[in-house]
């Protein structure tokens, strides 16, 4: 199963070359990295998703959850505000 998440990353990165400001692709990459337990990259892409669409609560919830997992409670609280 992990292999599927790893295989999904290159096509998403290719899609970003075509549409570099697509919050949905950033969100998908973040989810994939989270499933691979690569929280550093998951946070990077979740932050980019939120930057593209700050009103999207799904993106914000993912980012806040990732912050909590890394014990970054102040950052998580800012996302929830």
C-alpha positions as CSV (number, residue, x, y, z in Angstrom):
1,X,0.0,0.0,0.0
2,X,2.8,2.4,0.8
3,X,4.1,1.8,-2.7
4,X,0.9,3.4,-4.1
5,X,1.4,6.6,-2.2
6,X,5.0,6.8,-3.3
7,X,3.9,6.2,-6.9
8,X,1.3,9.0,-6.7
9,X,3.8,11.7,-5.8
10,X,5.6,12.1,-9.2
11,X,2.3,12.6,-11.2
12,X,1.1,15.2,-8.7
13,X,4.5,17.0,-9.0
14,X,4.1,16.9,-12.8
15,X,0.6,18.4,-12.4
16,X,2.1,21.2,-10.3
17,X,4.3,22.1,-13.3
18,X,1.1,22.6,-15.3
19,X,-0.9,24.3,-12.6
20,X,1.6,25.6,-10.0
21,X,-1.0,27.3,-7.8
22,X,-3.5,24.5,-7.4
23,X,-4.4,24.0,-3.8
24,X,-6.0,20.7,-4.5
25,X,-2.7,19.3,-5.7
26,X,-0.8,20.6,-2.7
27,X,-3.4,19.0,-0.5
28,X,-3.1,15.7,-2.3
29,X,0.6,15.8,-2.0
30,X,0.3,16.6,1.7
31,X,-2.0,13.6,2.2
32,X,0.4,11.3,0.4
33,X,3.3,12.4,2.5
34,X,1.3,12.0,5.6
35,X,0.4,8.5,4.7
36,X,4.1,7.8,4.1
37,X,4.8,9.3,7.6
38,X,6.9,12.1,6.1
39,X,5.3,14.8,8.2
40,X,7.9,17.4,7.2
41,X,6.9,17.3,3.5
42,X,3.3,16.9,4.5
43,X,3.4,20.2,6.4
44,X,5.2,22.0,3.6
45,X,2.5,21.0,1.1
46,X,-0.4,21.6,3.5
47,X,0.9,25.1,4.1
48,X,1.0,25.7,0.4
49,X,-2.6,24.4,0.0
50,X,-3.8,26.8,2.8
51,X,-1.9,29.7,1.1
52,X,-3.7,29.0,-2.1
53,X,-7.2,28.8,-0.4
54,X,-7.2,30.1,3.1
55,X,-10.9,29.6,3.4
56,X,-10.8,25.9,2.6
57,X,-11.5,24.3,6.0
58,X,-10.3,20.9,4.8
59,X,-6.9,22.2,4.0
60,X,-6.8,24.0,7.3
61,X,-7.8,21.0,9.3
62,X,-5.1,18.9,7.7
63,X,-2.4,21.5,8.4
64,X,-3.6,22.0,12.0
65,X,-3.6,18.2,12.6
66,X,0.0,18.0,11.2
67,X,1.1,20.9,13.5
68,X,-0.4,19.1,16.5
69,X,1.4,15.9,15.7
70,X,4.7,17.9,15.6
71,X,3.7,19.6,18.9
72,X,3.5,23.0,17.2
73,X,0.4,24.0,19.2
74,X,0.6,27.7,18.6
75,X,0.8,27.2,14.8
76,X,-2.2,24.9,15.0
77,X,-4.2,27.4,17.0
78,X,-3.5,30.1,14.4
79,X,-4.8,27.9,11.7
80,X,-8.0,27.3,13.7
81,X,-8.6,31.0,14.2
